[in-house]
Amino acid sequence: MPKMKTHSGAKKRFRVTGSGKVMHERTGKRHLLEHKSSRLTRRLTGDVEAKAPNTRRSKYDEPISS
């Protein structure tokens, strides 16, 4: 049986930490930043842990890291 391929969309959006948590970037920080407050854009900086439904799905999509 051939190897499972990593889902190309999932590998761009999620990463798995050493302890197994699934992390992703916050939404809303890509474009149209001119009218968003500096406080909001600072709050959106950094990665957050994925919620449970996304965790199960992204671990399924990334066979290499799990």
mmCIF file as Biopython writes it, N, C-alpha, C and O atoms, coordinates in Angstrom:
data_model
#
loop_
_atom_site.group_PDB
_atom_site.id
_atom_site.type_symbol
_atom_site.label_atom_id
_atom_site.label_alt_id
_atom_site.label_comp_id
_atom_site.label_asym_id
_atom_site.label_entity_id
_atom_site.label_seq_id
_atom_site.pdbx_PDB_ins_code
_atom_site.Cartn_x
_atom_site.Cartn_y
_atom_site.Cartn_z
_atom_site.occupancy
_atom_site.B_iso_or_equiv
_atom_site.auth_seq_id
_atom_site.auth_asym_id
_atom_site.pdbx_PDB_model_num
ATOM 1   N N  . MET A ? 1  ? 0.850   -1.188 0.000  1.0 0.0 1  A 1 
ATOM 2   C CA . MET A ? 1  ? 0.000   0.000  0.000  1.0 0.0 1  A 1 
ATOM 3   C C  . MET A ? 1  ? 0.895   1.252  0.000  1.0 0.0 1  A 1 
ATOM 4   O O  . MET A ? 1  ? 1.877   1.303  0.740  1.0 0.0 1  A 1 
ATOM 5   N N  . PRO A ? 2  ? 0.564   2.259  -0.822 1.0 0.0 2  A 1 
ATOM 6   C CA . PRO A ? 2  ? 1.415   3.457  -0.870 1.0 0.0 2  A 1 
ATOM 7   C C  . PRO A ? 2  ? 1.294   4.292  0.404  1.0 0.0 2  A 1 
ATOM 8   O O  . PRO A ? 2  ? 0.347   4.146  1.176  1.0 0.0 2  A 1 
ATOM 9   N N  . LYS A ? 3  ? 2.263   5.156  0.598  1.0 0.0 3  A 1 
ATOM 10  C CA . LYS A ? 3  ? 2.260   6.032  1.766  1.0 0.0 3  A 1 
ATOM 11  C C  . LYS A ? 3  ? 1.101   7.022  1.677  1.0 0.0 3  A 1 
ATOM 12  O O  . LYS A ? 3  ? 0.697   7.423  0.585  1.0 0.0 3  A 1 
ATOM 13  N N  . MET A ? 4  ? 0.565   7.416  2.852  1.0 0.0 4  A 1 
ATOM 14  C CA . MET A ? 4  ? -0.463  8.449  2.886  1.0 0.0 4  A 1 
ATOM 15  C C  . MET A ? 4  ? 0.191   9.803  2.657  1.0 0.0 4  A 1 
ATOM 16  O O  . MET A ? 4  ? 1.254   10.083 3.213  1.0 0.0 4  A 1 
ATOM 17  N N  . LYS A ? 5  ? -0.425  10.627 1.858  1.0 0.0 5  A 1 
ATOM 18  C CA . LYS A ? 5  ? 0.120   11.948 1.611  1.0 0.0 5  A 1 
ATOM 19  C C  . LYS A ? 5  ? -0.478  12.945 2.597  1.0 0.0 5  A 1 
ATOM 20  O O  . LYS A ? 5  ? -1.654  12.859 2.948  1.0 0.0 5  A 1 
ATOM 21  N N  . THR A ? 6  ? 0.341   13.884 3.034  1.0 0.0 6  A 1 
ATOM 22  C CA . THR A ? 6  ? -0.124  14.955 3.904  1.0 0.0 6  A 1 
ATOM 23  C C  . THR A ? 6  ? -1.031  15.882 3.103  1.0 0.0 6  A 1 
ATOM 24  O O  . THR A ? 6  ? -0.722  16.220 1.960  1.0 0.0 6  A 1 
ATOM 25  N N  . HIS A ? 7  ? -2.137  16.291 3.691  1.0 0.0 7  A 1 
ATOM 26  C CA . HIS A ? 7  ? -3.067  17.202 3.040  1.0 0.0 7  A 1 
ATOM 27  C C  . HIS A ? 7  ? -2.369  18.551 2.875  1.0 0.0 7  A 1 
ATOM 28  O O  . HIS A ? 7  ? -1.915  19.139 3.857  1.0 0.0 7  A 1 
ATOM 29  N N  . SER A ? 8  ? -2.282  19.041 1.641  1.0 0.0 8  A 1 
ATOM 30  C CA . SER A ? 8  ? -1.479  20.235 1.377  1.0 0.0 8  A 1 
ATOM 31  C C  . SER A ? 8  ? -2.065  21.484 2.041  1.0 0.0 8  A 1 
ATOM 32  O O  . SER A ? 8  ? -1.323  22.401 2.390  1.0 0.0 8  A 1 
ATOM 33  N N  . GLY A ? 9  ? -3.380  21.528 2.216  1.0 0.0 9  A 1 
ATOM 34  C CA . GLY A ? 9  ? -3.981  22.665 2.911  1.0 0.0 9  A 1 
ATOM 35  C C  . GLY A ? 9  ? -3.713  22.621 4.403  1.0 0.0 9  A 1 
ATOM 36  O O  . GLY A ? 9  ? -3.497  23.658 5.029  1.0 0.0 9  A 1 
ATOM 37  N N  . ALA A ? 10 ? -3.725  21.420 4.978  1.0 0.0 10 A 1 
ATOM 38  C CA . ALA A ? 10 ? -3.511  21.282 6.412  1.0 0.0 10 A 1 
ATOM 39  C C  . ALA A ? 10 ? -2.071  21.597 6.786  1.0 0.0 10 A 1 
ATOM 40  O O  . ALA A ? 10 ? -1.825  22.175 7.844  1.0 0.0 10 A 1 
ATOM 41  N N  . LYS A ? 11 ? -1.124  21.232 5.946  1.0 0.0 11 A 1 
ATOM 42  C CA . LYS A ? 11 ? 0.273   21.482 6.310  1.0 0.0 11 A 1 
ATOM 43  C C  . LYS A ? 11 ? 0.599   22.967 6.266  1.0 0.0 11 A 1 
ATOM 44  O O  . LYS A ? 11 ? 1.559   23.403 6.901  1.0 0.0 11 A 1 
ATOM 45  N N  . LYS A ? 12 ? -0.191  23.762 5.519  1.0 0.0 12 A 1 
ATOM 46  C CA . LYS A ? 12 ? 0.023   25.204 5.493  1.0 0.0 12 A 1 
ATOM 47  C C  . LYS A ? 12 ? -0.640  25.891 6.688  1.0 0.0 12 A 1 
ATOM 48  O O  . LYS A ? 12 ? -0.218  26.980 7.078  1.0 0.0 12 A 1 
ATOM 49  N N  . ARG A ? 13 ? -1.658  25.281 7.270  1.0 0.0 13 A 1 
ATOM 50  C CA . ARG A ? 13 ? -2.442  25.945 8.305  1.0 0.0 13 A 1 
ATOM 51  C C  . ARG A ? 13 ? -2.104  25.495 9.727  1.0 0.0 13 A 1 
ATOM 52  O O  . ARG A ? 13 ? -2.200  26.287 10.664 1.0 0.0 13 A 1 
ATOM 53  N N  . PHE A ? 14 ? -1.713  24.239 9.894  1.0 0.0 14 A 1 
ATOM 54  C CA . PHE A ? 14 ? -1.516  23.696 11.229 1.0 0.0 14 A 1 
ATOM 55  C C  . PHE A ? 14 ? -0.088  23.228 11.420 1.0 0.0 14 A 1 
ATOM 56  O O  . PHE A ? 14 ? 0.605   22.893 10.459 1.0 0.0 14 A 1 
ATOM 57  N N  . ARG A ? 15 ? 0.350   23.208 12.689 1.0 0.0 15 A 1 
ATOM 58  C CA . ARG A ? 15 ? 1.608   22.566 13.037 1.0 0.0 15 A 1 
ATOM 59  C C  . ARG A ? 15 ? 1.409   21.864 14.358 1.0 0.0 15 A 1 
ATOM 60  O O  . ARG A ? 15 ? 0.592   22.284 15.177 1.0 0.0 15 A 1 
ATOM 61  N N  . VAL A ? 16 ? 2.152   20.799 14.565 1.0 0.0 16 A 1 
ATOM 62  C CA . VAL A ? 16 ? 2.021   20.004 15.785 1.0 0.0 16 A 1 
ATOM 63  C C  . VAL A ? 16 ? 3.247   20.254 16.636 1.0 0.0 16 A 1 
ATOM 64  O O  . VAL A ? 16 ? 4.375   20.159 16.152 1.0 0.0 16 A 1 
ATOM 65  N N  . THR A ? 17 ? 3.029   20.576 17.918 1.0 0.0 17 A 1 
ATOM 66  C CA . THR A ? 17 ? 4.136   20.821 18.832 1.0 0.0 17 A 1 
ATOM 67  C C  . THR A ? 17 ? 4.741   19.498 19.279 1.0 0.0 17 A 1 
ATOM 68  O O  . THR A ? 17 ? 4.230   18.425 18.958 1.0 0.0 17 A 1 
ATOM 69  N N  . GLY A ? 18 ? 5.815   19.588 20.011 1.0 0.0 18 A 1 
ATOM 70  C CA . GLY A ? 18 ? 6.468   18.386 20.507 1.0 0.0 18 A 1 
ATOM 71  C C  . GLY A ? 18 ? 5.591   17.589 21.444 1.0 0.0 18 A 1 
ATOM 72  O O  . GLY A ? 18 ? 5.681   16.362 21.489 1.0 0.0 18 A 1 
ATOM 73  N N  . SER A ? 19 ? 4.729   18.286 22.206 1.0 0.0 19 A 1 
ATOM 74  C CA . SER A ? 19 ? 3.848   17.587 23.140 1.0 0.0 19 A 1 
ATOM 75  C C  . SER A ? 19 ? 2.566   17.095 22.488 1.0 0.0 19 A 1 
ATOM 76  O O  . SER A ? 19 ? 1.748   16.443 23.137 1.0 0.0 19 A 1 
ATOM 77  N N  . GLY A ? 20 ? 2.380   17.411 21.179 1.0 0.0 20 A 1 
ATOM 78  C CA . GLY A ? 20 ? 1.220   16.892 20.461 1.0 0.0 20 A 1 
ATOM 79  C C  . GLY A ? 20 ? 0.082   17.869 20.280 1.0 0.0 20 A 1 
ATOM 80  O O  . GLY A ? 20 ? -0.942  17.514 19.696 1.0 0.0 20 A 1 
ATOM 81  N N  . LYS A ? 21 ? 0.231   19.104 20.769 1.0 0.0 21 A 1 
ATOM 82  C CA . LYS A ? 21 ? -0.818  20.094 20.562 1.0 0.0 21 A 1 
ATOM 83  C C  . LYS A ? 21 ? -0.824  20.535 19.099 1.0 0.0 21 A 1 
ATOM 84  O O  . LYS A ? 21 ? 0.225   20.593 18.456 1.0 0.0 21 A 1 
ATOM 85  N N  . VAL A ? 22 ? -2.008  20.844 18.580 1.0 0.0 22 A 1 
ATOM 86  C CA . VAL A ? 22 ? -2.133  21.354 17.217 1.0 0.0 22 A 1 
ATOM 87  C C  . VAL A ? 22 ? -2.305  22.863 17.313 1.0 0.0 22 A 1 
ATOM 88  O O  . VAL A ? 22 ? -3.233  23.352 17.957 1.0 0.0 22 A 1 
ATOM 89  N N  . MET A ? 23 ? -1.395  23.603 16.662 1.0 0.0 23 A 1 
ATOM 90  C CA . MET A ? 23 ? -1.406  25.057 16.728 1.0 0.0 23 A 1 
ATOM 91  C C  . MET A ? 23 ? -1.762  25.639 15.360 1.0 0.0 23 A 1 
ATOM 92  O O  . MET A ? 23 ? -1.504  25.023 14.326 1.0 0.0 23 A 1 
ATOM 93  N N  . HIS A ? 24 ? -2.359  26.834 15.369 1.0 0.0 24 A 1 
ATOM 94  C CA . HIS A ? 24 ? -2.664  27.536 14.123 1.0 0.0 24 A 1 
ATOM 95  C C  . HIS A ? 24 ? -2.598  29.027 14.380 1.0 0.0 24 A 1 
ATOM 96  O O  . HIS A ? 24 ? -2.647  29.469 15.528 1.0 0.0 24 A 1 
ATOM 97  N N  . GLU A ? 25 ? -2.485  29.806 13.311 1.0 0.0 25 A 1 
ATOM 98  C CA . GLU A ? 25 ? -2.472  31.254 13.436 1.0 0.0 25 A 1 
ATOM 99  C C  . GLU A ? 25 ? -3.897  31.765 13.589 1.0 0.0 25 A 1 
ATOM 100 O O  . GLU A ? 25 ? -4.851  31.127 13.143 1.0 0.0 25 A 1 
ATOM 101 N N  . ARG A ? 26 ? -4.028  32.919 14.224 1.0 0.0 26 A 1 
ATOM 102 C CA . ARG A ? 26 ? -5.343  33.536 14.349 1.0 0.0 26 A 1 
ATOM 103 C C  . ARG A ? 26 ? -5.781  34.133 13.012 1.0 0.0 26 A 1 
ATOM 104 O O  . ARG A ? 26 ? -4.951  34.508 12.184 1.0 0.0 26 A 1 
ATOM 105 N N  . THR A ? 27 ? -7.080  34.214 12.818 1.0 0.0 27 A 1 
ATOM 106 C CA . THR A ? 27 ? -7.599  34.788 11.573 1.0 0.0 27 A 1 
ATOM 107 C C  . THR A ? 27 ? -7.692  36.301 11.698 1.0 0.0 27 A 1 
ATOM 108 O O  . THR A ? 27 ? -7.686  36.844 12.803 1.0 0.0 27 A 1 
ATOM 109 N N  . GLY A ? 28 ? -7.779  36.977 10.558 1.0 0.0 28 A 1 
ATOM 110 C CA . GLY A ? 28 ? -8.020  38.409 10.544 1.0 0.0 28 A 1 
ATOM 111 C C  . GLY A ? 28 ? -6.779  39.259 10.519 1.0 0.0 28 A 1 
ATOM 112 O O  . GLY A ? 28 ? -6.860  40.455 10.796 1.0 0.0 28 A 1 
ATOM 113 N N  . LYS A ? 29 ? -5.626  38.693 10.197 1.0 0.0 29 A 1 
ATOM 114 C CA . LYS A ? 29 ? -4.388  39.478 10.221 1.0 0.0 29 A 1 
ATOM 115 C C  . LYS A ? 29 ? -3.684  39.446 8.862  1.0 0.0 29 A 1 
ATOM 116 O O  . LYS A ? 29 ? -2.476  39.674 8.794  1.0 0.0 29 A 1 
ATOM 117 N N  . ARG A ? 30 ? -4.412  39.169 7.790  1.0 0.0 30 A 1 
ATOM 118 C CA . ARG A ? 30 ? -3.796  39.055 6.474  1.0 0.0 30 A 1 
ATOM 119 C C  . ARG A ? 30 ? -3.904  40.324 5.647  1.0 0.0 30 A 1 
ATOM 120 O O  . ARG A ? 30 ? -2.926  40.732 5.021  1.0 0.0 30 A 1 
ATOM 121 N N  . HIS A ? 31 ? -5.051  40.948 5.631  1.0 0.0 31 A 1 
ATOM 122 C CA . HIS A ? 31 ? -5.242  42.117 4.772  1.0 0.0 31 A 1 
ATOM 123 C C  . HIS A ? 31 ? -6.278  43.025 5.405  1.0 0.0 31 A 1 
ATOM 124 O O  . HIS A ? 31 ? -6.886  42.683 6.419  1.0 0.0 31 A 1 
ATOM 125 N N  . LEU A ? 32 ? -6.475  44.197 4.791  1.0 0.0 32 A 1 
ATOM 126 C CA . LEU A ? 32 ? -7.390  45.221 5.310  1.0 0.0 32 A 1 
ATOM 127 C C  . LEU A ? 32 ? -7.037  45.625 6.734  1.0 0.0 32 A 1 
ATOM 128 O O  . LEU A ? 32 ? -7.921  45.816 7.570  1.0 0.0 32 A 1 
ATOM 129 N N  . LEU A ? 33 ? -5.741  45.753 7.008  1.0 0.0 33 A 1 
ATOM 130 C CA . LEU A ? 33 ? -5.292  46.070 8.360  1.0 0.0 33 A 1 
ATOM 131 C C  . LEU A ? 33 ? -5.352  47.562 8.664  1.0 0.0 33 A 1 
ATOM 132 O O  . LEU A ? 33 ? -5.248  47.965 9.822  1.0 0.0 33 A 1 
ATOM 133 N N  . GLU A ? 34 ? -5.519  48.384 7.629  1.0 0.0 34 A 1 
ATOM 134 C CA . GLU A ? 34 ? -5.494  49.831 7.836  1.0 0.0 34 A 1 
ATOM 135 C C  . GLU A ? 34 ? -6.594  50.297 8.775  1.0 0.0 34 A 1 
ATOM 136 O O  . GLU A ? 34 ? -6.364  51.168 9.614  1.0 0.0 34 A 1 
ATOM 137 N N  . HIS A ? 35 ? -7.785  49.728 8.644  1.0 0.0 35 A 1 
ATOM 138 C CA . HIS A ? 35 ? -8.900  50.200 9.470  1.0 0.0 35 A 1 
ATOM 139 C C  . HIS A ? 35 ? -9.036  49.425 10.778 1.0 0.0 35 A 1 
ATOM 140 O O  . HIS A ? 35 ? -9.909  49.739 11.586 1.0 0.0 35 A 1 
ATOM 141 N N  . LYS A ? 36 ? -8.199  48.430 11.000 1.0 0.0 36 A 1 
ATOM 142 C CA . LYS A ? 36 ? -8.235  47.683 12.264 1.0 0.0 36 A 1 
ATOM 143 C C  . LYS A ? 36 ? -7.322  48.370 13.259 1.0 0.0 36 A 1 
ATOM 144 O O  . LYS A ? 36 ? -6.268  48.888 12.892 1.0 0.0 36 A 1 
ATOM 145 N N  . SER A ? 37 ? -7.725  48.372 14.511 1.0 0.0 37 A 1 
ATOM 146 C CA . SER A ? 37 ? -6.946  49.065 15.531 1.0 0.0 37 A 1 
ATOM 147 C C  . SER A ? 37 ? -5.650  48.318 15.817 1.0 0.0 37 A 1 
ATOM 148 O O  . SER A ? 37 ? -5.555  47.108 15.610 1.0 0.0 37 A 1 
ATOM 149 N N  . SER A ? 38 ? -4.661  49.054 16.295 1.0 0.0 38 A 1 
ATOM 150 C CA . SER A ? 38 ? -3.378  48.451 16.649 1.0 0.0 38 A 1 
ATOM 151 C C  . SER A ? 38 ? -3.554  47.441 17.775 1.0 0.0 38 A 1 
ATOM 152 O O  . SER A ? 38 ? -2.870  46.418 17.816 1.0 0.0 38 A 1 
ATOM 153 N N  . ARG A ? 39 ? -4.467  47.732 18.679 1.0 0.0 39 A 1 
ATOM 154 C CA . ARG A ? 39 ? -4.740  46.812 19.778 1.0 0.0 39 A 1 
ATOM 155 C C  . ARG A ? 39 ? -5.241  45.473 19.256 1.0 0.0 39 A 1 
ATOM 156 O O  . ARG A ? 39 ? -4.840  44.414 19.738 1.0 0.0 39 A 1 
ATOM 157 N N  . LEU A ? 40 ? -6.120  45.535 18.265 1.0 0.0 40 A 1 
ATOM 158 C CA . LEU A ? 40 ? -6.656  44.305 17.679 1.0 0.0 40 A 1 
ATOM 159 C C  . LEU A ? 40 ? -5.573  43.525 16.947 1.0 0.0 40 A 1 
ATOM 160 O O  . LEU A ? 40 ? -5.465  42.310 17.114 1.0 0.0 40 A 1 
ATOM 161 N N  . THR A ? 41 ? -4.767  44.213 16.133 1.0 0.0 41 A 1 
ATOM 162 C CA . THR A ? 41 ? -3.744  43.505 15.366 1.0 0.0 41 A 1 
ATOM 163 C C  . THR A ? 41 ? -2.688  42.905 16.280 1.0 0.0 41 A 1 
ATOM 164 O O  . THR A ? 41 ? -2.154  41.838 15.977 1.0 0.0 41 A 1 
ATOM 165 N N  . ARG A ? 42 ? -2.372  43.563 17.396 1.0 0.0 42 A 1 
ATOM 166 C CA . ARG A ? 42 ? -1.444  42.967 18.372 1.0 0.0 42 A 1 
ATOM 167 C C  . ARG A ? 42 ? -2.062  41.731 19.016 1.0 0.0 42 A 1 
ATOM 168 O O  . ARG A ? 42 ? -1.375  40.734 19.240 1.0 0.0 42 A 1 
ATOM 169 N N  . ARG A ? 43 ? -3.350  41.796 19.312 1.0 0.0 43 A 1 
ATOM 170 C CA . ARG A ? 43 ? -4.022  40.658 19.933 1.0 0.0 43 A 1 
ATOM 171 C C  . ARG A ? 43 ? -4.060  39.443 19.011 1.0 0.0 43 A 1 
ATOM 172 O O  . ARG A ? 43 ? -4.039  38.302 19.473 1.0 0.0 43 A 1 
ATOM 173 N N  . LEU A ? 44 ? -4.115  39.697 17.705 1.0 0.0 44 A 1 
ATOM 174 C CA . LEU A ? 44 ? -4.185  38.607 16.735 1.0 0.0 44 A 1 
ATOM 175 C C  . LEU A ? 44 ? -2.818  37.995 16.435 1.0 0.0 44 A 1 
ATOM 176 O O  . LEU A ? 44 ? -2.732  37.014 15.696 1.0 0.0 44 A 1 
ATOM 177 N N  . THR A ? 45 ? -1.747  38.562 17.000 1.0 0.0 45 A 1 
ATOM 178 C CA . THR A ? 45 ? -0.395  38.050 16.756 1.0 0.0 45 A 1 
ATOM 179 C C  . THR A ? 45 ? -0.193  36.737 17.504 1.0 0.0 45 A 1 
ATOM 180 O O  . THR A ? 45 ? -0.718  36.553 18.602 1.0 0.0 45 A 1 
ATOM 181 N N  . GLY A ? 46 ? 0.564   35.835 16.910 1.0 0.0 46 A 1 
ATOM 182 C CA . GLY A ? 46 ? 0.919   34.595 17.594 1.0 0.0 46 A 1 
ATOM 183 C C  . GLY A ? 46 ? -0.007  33.446 17.275 1.0 0.0 46 A 1 
ATOM 184 O O  . GLY A ? 46 ? -1.072  33.621 16.684 1.0 0.0 46 A 1 
ATOM 185 N N  . ASP A ? 47 ? 0.424   32.268 17.681 1.0 0.0 47 A 1 
ATOM 186 C CA . ASP A ? 47 ? -0.336  31.041 17.436 1.0 0.0 47 A 1 
ATOM 187 C C  . ASP A ? 47 ? -1.213  30.709 18.637 1.0 0.0 47 A 1 
ATOM 188 O O  . ASP A ? 47 ? -0.919  31.095 19.769 1.0 0.0 47 A 1 
ATOM 189 N N  . VAL A ? 48 ? -2.285  29.992 18.369 1.0 0.0 48 A 1 
ATOM 190 C CA . VAL A ? 48 ? -3.159  29.503 19.432 1.0 0.0 48 A 1 
ATOM 191 C C  . VAL A ? 48 ? -3.394  28.019 19.212 1.0 0.0 48 A 1 
ATOM 192 O O  . VAL A ? 48 ? -3.218  27.497 18.111 1.0 0.0 48 A 1 
ATOM 193 N N  . GLU A ? 49 ? -3.795  27.356 20.281 1.0 0.0 49 A 1 
ATOM 194 C CA . GLU A ? 49 ? -4.081  25.930 20.185 1.0 0.0 49 A 1 
ATOM 195 C C  . GLU A ? 49 ? -5.421  25.729 19.479 1.0 0.0 49 A 1 
ATOM 196 O O  . GLU A ? 49 ? -6.381  26.458 19.730 1.0 0.0 49 A 1 
ATOM 197 N N  . ALA A ? 50 ? -5.477  24.739 18.600 1.0 0.0 50 A 1 
ATOM 198 C CA . ALA A ? 50 ? -6.705  24.467 17.855 1.0 0.0 50 A 1 
ATOM 199 C C  . ALA A ? 50 ? -7.754  23.850 18.773 1.0 0.0 50 A 1 
ATOM 200 O O  . ALA A ? 50 ? -7.425  23.155 19.734 1.0 0.0 50 A 1 
ATOM 201 N N  . LYS A ? 51 ? -9.005  24.112 18.464 1.0 0.0 51 A 1 
ATOM 202 C CA . LYS A ? 51 ? -10.100 23.514 19.214 1.0 0.0 51 A 1 
ATOM 203 C C  . LYS A ? 51 ? -10.189 22.020 18.896 1.0 0.0 51 A 1 
ATOM 204 O O  . LYS A ? 51 ? -9.598  21.556 17.921 1.0 0.0 51 A 1 
ATOM 205 N N  . ALA A ? 52 ? -10.913 21.281 19.703 1.0 0.0 52 A 1 
ATOM 206 C CA . ALA A ? 52 ? -10.950 19.815 19.616 1.0 0.0 52 A 1 
ATOM 207 C C  . ALA A ? 52 ? -11.364 19.271 18.238 1.0 0.0 52 A 1 
ATOM 208 O O  . ALA A ? 52 ? -10.703 18.356 17.748 1.0 0.0 52 A 1 
ATOM 209 N N  . PRO A ? 53 ? -12.419 19.783 17.591 1.0 0.0 53 A 1 
ATOM 210 C CA . PRO A ? 53 ? -12.776 19.218 16.279 1.0 0.0 53 A 1 
ATOM 211 C C  . PRO A ? 53 ? -11.668 19.396 15.243 1.0 0.0 53 A 1 
ATOM 212 O O  . PRO A ? 53 ? -11.399 18.486 14.458 1.0 0.0 53 A 1 
ATOM 213 N N  . ASN A ? 54 ? -11.023 20.572 15.238 1.0 0.0 54 A 1 
ATOM 214 C CA . ASN A ? 54 ? -9.937  20.811 14.300 1.0 0.0 54 A 1 
ATOM 215 C C  . ASN A ? 54 ? -8.715  19.974 14.638 1.0 0.0 54 A 1 
ATOM 216 O O  . ASN A ? 54 ? -7.968  19.582 13.741 1.0 0.0 54 A 1 
ATOM 217 N N  . THR A ? 55 ? -8.501  19.696 15.909 1.0 0.0 55 A 1 
ATOM 218 C CA . THR A ? 55 ? -7.351  18.887 16.331 1.0 0.0 55 A 1 
ATOM 219 C C  . THR A ? 55 ? -7.466  17.489 15.760 1.0 0.0 55 A 1 
ATOM 220 O O  . THR A ? 55 ? -6.508  16.967 15.189 1.0 0.0 55 A 1 
ATOM 221 N N  . ARG A ? 56 ? -8.631  16.879 15.912 1.0 0.0 56 A 1 
ATOM 222 C CA . ARG A ? 56 ? -8.817  15.522 15.384 1.0 0.0 56 A 1 
ATOM 223 C C  . ARG A ? 56 ? -8.655  15.505 13.872 1.0 0.0 56 A 1 
ATOM 224 O O  . ARG A ? 56 ? -8.013  14.607 13.328 1.0 0.0 56 A 1 
ATOM 225 N N  . ARG A ? 57 ? -9.229  16.487 13.192 1.0 0.0 57 A 1 
ATOM 226 C CA . ARG A ? 57 ? -9.193  16.514 11.742 1.0 0.0 57 A 1 
ATOM 227 C C  . ARG A ? 57 ? -7.770  16.755 11.225 1.0 0.0 57 A 1 
ATOM 228 O O  . ARG A ? 57 ? -7.329  16.090 10.287 1.0 0.0 57 A 1 
ATOM 229 N N  . SER A ? 58 ? -7.056  17.701 11.834 1.0 0.0 58 A 1 
ATOM 230 C CA . SER A ? 58 ? -5.736  18.033 11.314 1.0 0.0 58 A 1 
ATOM 231 C C  . SER A ? 58 ? -4.726  16.932 11.610 1.0 0.0 58 A 1 
ATOM 232 O O  . SER A ? 58 ? -3.780  16.749 10.844 1.0 0.0 58 A 1 
ATOM 233 N N  . LYS A ? 59 ? -4.906  16.195 12.701 1.0 0.0 59 A 1 
ATOM 234 C CA . LYS A ? 59 ? -4.011  15.070 12.958 1.0 0.0 59 A 1 
ATOM 235 C C  . LYS A ? 59 ? -4.252  13.965 11.925 1.0 0.0 59 A 1 
ATOM 236 O O  . LYS A ? 59 ? -3.333  13.236 11.553 1.0 0.0 59 A 1 
ATOM 237 N N  . TYR A ? 60 ? -5.492  13.856 11.474 1.0 0.0 60 A 1 
ATOM 238 C CA . TYR A ? 60 ? -5.812  12.886 10.419 1.0 0.0 60 A 1 
ATOM 239 C C  . TYR A ? 60 ? -5.201  13.325 9.099  1.0 0.0 60 A 1 
ATOM 240 O O  . TYR A ? 60 ? -4.738  12.492 8.320  1.0 0.0 60 A 1 
ATOM 241 N N  . ASP A ? 61 ? -5.197  14.629 8.841  1.0 0.0 61 A 1 
ATOM 242 C CA . ASP A ? 61 ? -4.689  15.162 7.579  1.0 0.0 61 A 1 
ATOM 243 C C  . ASP A ? 61 ? -3.162  15.159 7.514  1.0 0.0 61 A 1 
ATOM 244 O O  . ASP A ? 61 ? -2.592  15.190 6.423  1.0 0.0 61 A 1 
ATOM 245 N N  . GLU A ? 62 ? -2.494  15.123 8.669  1.0 0.0 62 A 1 
ATOM 246 C CA . GLU A ? 62 ? -1.039  15.170 8.695  1.0 0.0 62 A 1 
ATOM 247 C C  . GLU A ? 62 ? -0.485  13.855 9.222  1.0 0.0 62 A 1 
ATOM 248 O O  . GLU A ? 62 ? -0.118  13.773 10.394 1.0 0.0 62 A 1 
ATOM 249 N N  . PRO A ? 63 ? -0.418  12.835 8.392  1.0 0.0 63 A 1 
ATOM 250 C CA . PRO A ? 63 ? 0.038   11.533 8.889  1.0 0.0 63 A 1 
ATOM 251 C C  . PRO A ? 63 ? 1.508   11.515 9.274  1.0 0.0 63 A 1 
ATOM 252 O O  . PRO A ? 63 ? 1.925   10.680 10.075 1.0 0.0 63 A 1 
ATOM 253 N N  . ILE A ? 64 ? 2.301   12.426 8.715  1.0 0.0 64 A 1 
ATOM 254 C CA . ILE A ? 64 ? 3.741   12.418 8.967  1.0 0.0 64 A 1 
ATOM 255 C C  . ILE A ? 64 ? 4.042   12.859 10.385 1.0 0.0 64 A 1 
ATOM 256 O O  . ILE A ? 64 ? 4.926   12.294 11.030 1.0 0.0 64 A 1 
ATOM 257 N N  . SER A ? 65 ? 3.317   13.869 10.892 1.0 0.0 65 A 1 
ATOM 258 C CA . SER A ? 65 ? 3.648   14.444 12.187 1.0 0.0 65 A 1 
ATOM 259 C C  . SER A ? 65 ? 2.995   13.712 13.352 1.0 0.0 65 A 1 
ATOM 260 O O  . SER A ? 65 ? 3.405   13.905 14.496 1.0 0.0 65 A 1 
ATOM 261 N N  . SER A ? 66 ? 2.006   12.891 13.100 1.0 0.0 66 A 1 
ATOM 262 C CA . SER A ? 66 ? 1.316   12.249 14.220 1.0 0.0 66 A 1 
ATOM 263 C C  . SER A ? 66 ? 1.835   10.846 14.481 1.0 0.0 66 A 1 
ATOM 264 O O  . SER A ? 66 ? 1.356   10.170 15.392 1.0 0.0 66 A 1 
#
